[in-house]
Structures are given as C-alpha cells and as structure tokens.
Amino acid sequence: MLEAIYSAVILAATSLGAFVGLGGGVIIKPVLDFIGKEPRMQVDFLSAMAVFTMSVVSTGKYLKKKQKYDIGIILFIAAGSIIGGYLGSAVMDFIGGYVEQQIIRCVQAFTLAVLLAAVSVYVGKCSFSFHIKNKASIMVVGLVLGFFASFLGIGGGPINVAVLTLFFSMSVKESAVYSVAIIFFSQLSKLITIFATAGFEPYAHQCKTLIFILPAAVIGGIIGSSLNRKTDDKIIRKIFVAVMISLVALNIYNGISVLVR
C-alpha cells in the first residue's frame, strides 16, 4: 500500500517536474515528510533516485526532439552545482552529527518555504532580468544552486527556474528545459556522493520501493517533457506559481508539525 502511495507521489511530482522544471524533489521531499514513514536520509535517497531517473528520460526526449541548448551554460552551472552539492551534503552531514533529525527537518521545511515564496513572487510578478556571460559568474550561480539543492534535499528545480529566468533572460518554458538538464548533473553527483560515503547497504531495504517508484519516474519524465513542448509559456508560468504556493503552505505545515510534537 505504501509503495503504491509513493508511486503516485513520484508520478505526479516528476510529471510536474519535467513539465515546468521543478525536477520533482521539491514536491517529493515535503510530501514524504508529511507521510512520515521514512527518516530524512531515506527520503533524500528515494527523492534523488526518482528525480535523476526523470531527468535522464526528459533530457533524452528533449535531445531526441533536437531541443537547442546553450551547452556552455549547462556545463558551467552543472560544474558549479556539483561543487555546491558536495558542500551542501557536507554541511548537512556535519549538522546531522550534532542536531536531531526532526530539528533538521524543521529547518529545511521553513527555509524551503521562504525560498519558494521568493521564487513564486519573482516568477509570477517580476519581469526584470540580467544576462550574465562570464564563466566564473555562471559557475558561482551553479555553486549556490547546488548547495541549496543538496542542503534542502530537493534537486533544485524551482530555484533553477527562477535563477535561469533572472540571470539568463530565459522564458519560464525555456528555463524548465535547462533546469531538467542541470538537475541530471546535480542528482548524478549527489548519488555518487551517497554511494561513495555510505555505500548501498543503508538503502538496500529500499529496493522493493525502488521497483515501484522508478517506473513512475520514467512515465513522469515522458509525460512532463511532452507537455512542456505543447504548452504556452504563460500557462507554464501560472502552473509553476500555483505549485509553488501549494508547496509553501505544505512546508510551513510540516515545519509547524515538527515544532509541536
């Protein structure tokens, strides 16, 4: 029963993730935290596996349809995000050695709520943007994205979309495509770090769950990338903001729930 619920969550999250560039982790993590059946590390692992699978499928479909990319932006942001992702994981592991997991979840929930609120305001209301071209600056942008994505365990999608729109003058629709490609590298780095530091043994009992959720992530990647190509930028923007507002409310609820326990 639990695996079926997780599969439904993964399918919805990765479909939206590929569709509007969220990645999926920003939905998966707070929802699984809300369900409350897995510890933080297991939630992060399941989320990373699902989002990585979605990013492989979606990026593959975009490339097959000859989607045009500025490969320089992707590679430099990805390089920065890999470094940032490592730093974010290191900081989280350090904090985890001194602070209870429930407190960490609370901090993650409120931090994510604030970030998503800022993202929704910018994407929904603001029109100003820049167009940075300096390679070092692009890597710094990637580093910050990777740090928060790893620290919060979300894959970075919504923050990617806002940053790509702000710093590279992209439409939300175009940002969504780039976001998924960047997520591929950041989640690959995260999974390599997980397996290099802890090995697979701590997650071996999740094999049954993975059998259910990975096919859901594949289907979600196919559905989301197909919808992105067929949908107008204005509609994608509205859906993006609506999802952000819902996630702000859910993260605030999760944070308060931890505090009152």
C-alpha positions as CSV (number, residue, x, y, z in Angstrom):
1,M,0.0,0.0,0.0
2,L,2.8,2.4,1.0
3,E,4.7,1.7,-2.3
4,A,1.5,2.5,-4.3
5,I,1.2,5.8,-2.5
6,Y,4.9,6.6,-3.1
7,S,4.5,5.7,-6.8
8,A,1.5,8.1,-7.1
9,V,3.5,10.9,-5.5
10,I,6.5,10.2,-7.7
11,L,4.4,10.1,-10.9
12,A,2.7,13.4,-10.1
13,A,6.0,15.1,-8.9
14,T,8.1,14.0,-11.8
15,S,5.4,14.9,-14.4
16,L,5.2,18.4,-12.9
17,G,9.0,18.4,-12.5
18,A,9.7,17.7,-16.2
19,F,6.7,19.9,-17.3
20,V,7.6,23.2,-15.5
21,G,11.2,22.5,-14.5
22,L,10.6,21.7,-10.8
23,G,12.6,18.5,-11.0
24,G,10.3,16.7,-8.6
25,G,12.3,16.6,-5.4
26,V,10.8,19.9,-4.2
27,I,7.4,18.0,-4.2
28,I,8.6,14.5,-3.2
29,K,10.5,15.5,-0.1
30,P,7.8,17.6,1.7
31,V,5.1,15.1,0.7
32,L,7.1,12.1,2.0
33,D,8.0,14.1,5.1
34,F,4.2,14.7,5.5
35,I,3.6,11.0,5.2
36,G,6.3,10.5,7.8
37,K,7.2,6.8,7.2
38,E,10.8,7.3,6.3
39,P,13.8,9.0,8.1
40,R,15.4,12.0,6.4
41,M,18.3,10.1,4.8
42,Q,15.9,7.6,3.2
43,V,13.6,10.3,1.9
44,D,16.6,12.1,0.3
45,F,17.8,8.9,-1.3
46,L,14.4,8.0,-2.8
47,S,13.9,11.6,-4.0
48,A,17.3,11.6,-5.6
49,M,16.8,8.3,-7.4
50,A,13.4,9.4,-8.7
51,V,14.5,12.8,-9.8
52,F,17.7,11.5,-11.5
53,T,15.6,8.9,-13.4
54,M,13.2,11.6,-14.5
55,S,16.0,13.9,-15.7
56,V,17.6,11.1,-17.8
57,V,14.3,10.4,-19.5
58,S,13.3,14.0,-20.0
59,T,16.7,15.2,-21.3
60,G,16.8,12.2,-23.6
61,K,13.5,13.2,-25.1
62,Y,14.5,16.8,-25.5
63,L,17.7,15.8,-27.3
64,K,15.7,13.3,-29.5
65,K,13.4,16.2,-30.5
66,K,16.5,18.3,-31.2
67,Q,15.9,20.8,-28.5
68,K,18.5,23.5,-28.7
69,Y,20.7,24.1,-25.7
70,D,23.5,26.6,-24.8
71,I,25.8,23.8,-23.7
72,G,28.2,26.3,-22.1
73,I,25.5,27.5,-19.6
74,I,24.5,23.9,-18.7
75,L,28.1,22.7,-18.2
76,F,29.3,25.7,-16.2
77,I,26.2,25.7,-14.0
78,A,26.5,21.9,-13.6
79,A,30.2,22.1,-12.6
80,G,29.3,24.7,-10.0
81,S,26.3,22.8,-8.8
82,I,28.4,19.6,-8.3
83,I,30.8,21.5,-6.1
84,G,27.9,23.2,-4.3
85,G,26.1,19.9,-3.9
86,Y,29.1,18.4,-2.3
87,L,29.4,21.4,0.1
88,G,25.7,21.2,0.9
89,S,25.9,17.5,1.7
90,A,29.0,18.1,3.9
91,V,27.3,20.8,5.8
92,M,24.1,18.7,6.3
93,D,26.2,15.7,7.5
94,F,28.1,18.0,9.9
95,I,24.9,19.4,11.3
96,G,23.4,16.0,11.5
97,G,26.1,14.9,13.9
98,Y,25.0,17.5,16.5
99,V,21.3,18.2,15.8
100,E,18.3,15.8,16.0
101,Q,16.8,14.8,12.6
102,Q,13.5,16.3,13.5
103,I,15.1,19.7,14.0
104,I,16.9,19.4,10.7
105,R,13.6,18.6,9.0
106,C,12.0,21.7,10.6
107,V,14.9,24.0,9.4
108,Q,14.7,22.5,5.9
109,A,10.9,23.0,5.8
110,F,10.9,26.7,6.9
111,T,14.0,27.5,4.7
112,L,12.4,25.9,1.7
113,A,9.1,27.7,2.4
114,V,10.9,31.1,2.3
115,L,12.8,30.3,-0.8
116,L,9.7,29.0,-2.7
117,A,7.8,32.1,-1.6
118,A,10.5,34.3,-3.1
119,V,10.6,32.2,-6.3
120,S,6.9,32.4,-6.7
121,V,6.8,36.2,-6.3
122,Y,9.7,36.7,-8.8
123,V,8.3,34.3,-11.5
124,G,4.7,35.5,-11.0
125,K,5.2,39.3,-10.7
126,C,8.7,40.4,-11.7
127,S,10.0,41.0,-15.3
128,F,13.5,42.3,-14.8
129,S,16.4,40.0,-15.6
130,F,20.1,40.0,-16.5
131,H,22.2,38.1,-19.0
132,I,25.5,37.1,-17.5
133,K,28.1,35.6,-19.7
134,N,31.2,35.4,-17.5
135,K,32.1,31.8,-17.0
136,A,33.3,32.2,-13.4
137,S,30.0,34.0,-12.5
138,I,28.0,31.2,-14.1
139,M,29.9,28.7,-12.0
140,V,29.2,30.7,-8.9
141,V,25.5,30.6,-9.8
142,G,25.7,26.9,-10.1
143,L,27.5,26.5,-6.8
144,V,24.8,28.4,-4.9
145,L,22.1,26.3,-6.7
146,G,23.9,23.0,-5.9
147,F,24.4,24.0,-2.3
148,F,20.7,24.7,-1.6
149,A,19.5,21.8,-3.7
150,S,21.7,19.4,-1.7
151,F,21.2,21.0,1.7
152,L,17.4,21.0,1.3
153,G,17.3,17.6,-0.5
154,I,15.1,18.9,-3.3
155,G,17.0,18.6,-6.5
156,G,16.9,22.4,-7.0
157,G,14.3,22.6,-9.8
158,P,12.2,25.7,-8.8
159,I,15.3,27.6,-7.8
160,N,16.9,26.7,-11.1
161,V,13.9,28.1,-13.0
162,A,14.0,31.4,-11.1
163,V,17.7,31.8,-11.4
164,L,17.8,30.9,-15.1
165,T,15.0,33.4,-15.7
166,L,16.7,36.1,-13.7
167,F,20.3,35.7,-14.7
168,F,20.0,34.4,-18.3
169,S,16.8,36.2,-19.5
170,M,15.1,32.9,-20.4
171,S,11.3,32.3,-20.5
172,V,9.9,30.0,-17.9
173,K,9.3,27.4,-20.6
174,E,12.9,27.5,-21.7
175,S,14.2,27.6,-18.2
176,A,12.3,24.4,-17.4
177,V,14.2,22.6,-20.2
178,Y,17.5,23.8,-19.0
179,S,16.6,23.1,-15.3
180,V,16.0,19.4,-16.0
181,A,19.3,19.1,-17.8
182,I,21.1,20.8,-14.9
183,I,19.3,18.5,-12.4
184,F,20.7,15.5,-14.3
185,F,24.2,16.5,-13.3
186,S,23.4,17.6,-9.8
187,Q,21.5,14.4,-8.9
188,L,24.2,12.2,-10.5
189,S,26.7,14.0,-8.3
190,K,24.5,13.5,-5.3
191,L,24.0,9.8,-5.9
192,I,27.7,9.3,-6.4
193,T,28.4,11.1,-3.1
194,I,25.8,9.0,-1.3
195,F,27.2,5.7,-2.5
196,A,30.9,6.8,-2.1
197,T,30.4,7.8,1.5
198,A,27.7,5.4,2.8
199,G,27.6,2.7,0.2
200,F,24.4,1.0,-0.9
201,E,23.9,-1.1,2.3
202,P,22.0,1.6,4.3
203,Y,19.5,1.8,1.4
204,A,19.3,-1.9,0.5
205,H,15.9,-2.3,2.1
206,Q,14.6,0.3,-0.3
207,C,15.0,-2.0,-3.3
208,K,11.3,-3.0,-3.2
209,T,10.3,0.6,-3.1
210,L,12.6,1.5,-6.0
211,I,10.9,-1.2,-8.1
212,F,7.7,0.7,-7.7
213,I,8.8,4.3,-7.9
214,L,11.4,4.3,-10.7
215,P,8.9,3.2,-13.4
216,A,6.7,6.0,-12.1
217,A,9.6,8.4,-12.5
218,V,10.2,7.2,-16.1
219,I,6.5,7.7,-17.0
220,G,6.5,11.1,-15.3
221,G,9.5,12.2,-17.3
222,I,7.8,11.2,-20.6
223,I,4.6,12.9,-19.7
224,G,6.2,16.1,-18.4
225,S,8.6,16.7,-21.3
226,S,5.8,16.1,-23.8
227,L,3.5,18.6,-22.0
228,N,6.3,21.2,-21.9
229,R,6.7,21.1,-25.7
230,K,3.0,21.5,-26.3
231,T,2.2,24.2,-23.7
232,D,2.4,28.0,-23.9
233,D,4.9,29.9,-21.7
234,K,2.1,31.8,-19.9
235,I,0.3,28.6,-18.8
236,I,3.5,27.0,-17.6
237,R,4.3,30.2,-15.6
238,K,0.8,30.1,-14.0
239,I,1.1,26.4,-13.1
240,F,4.6,26.9,-11.7
241,V,3.4,29.7,-9.4
242,A,0.3,27.7,-8.3
243,V,2.5,24.7,-7.4
244,M,4.9,27.0,-5.5
245,I,2.2,28.5,-3.4
246,S,0.9,25.0,-2.5
247,L,4.4,23.9,-1.5
248,V,5.0,26.9,0.6
249,A,1.8,26.0,2.6
250,L,2.9,22.4,2.9
251,N,6.4,23.2,4.1
252,I,5.1,25.6,6.7
253,Y,2.7,22.9,7.9
254,N,5.5,20.3,8.0
255,G,7.7,22.8,10.0
256,I,5.0,23.6,12.5
257,S,4.1,19.9,12.9
258,V,7.7,19.2,13.9
259,L,7.7,22.1,16.4
260,V,4.5,21.0,18.2
261,R,5.5,17.3,18.5
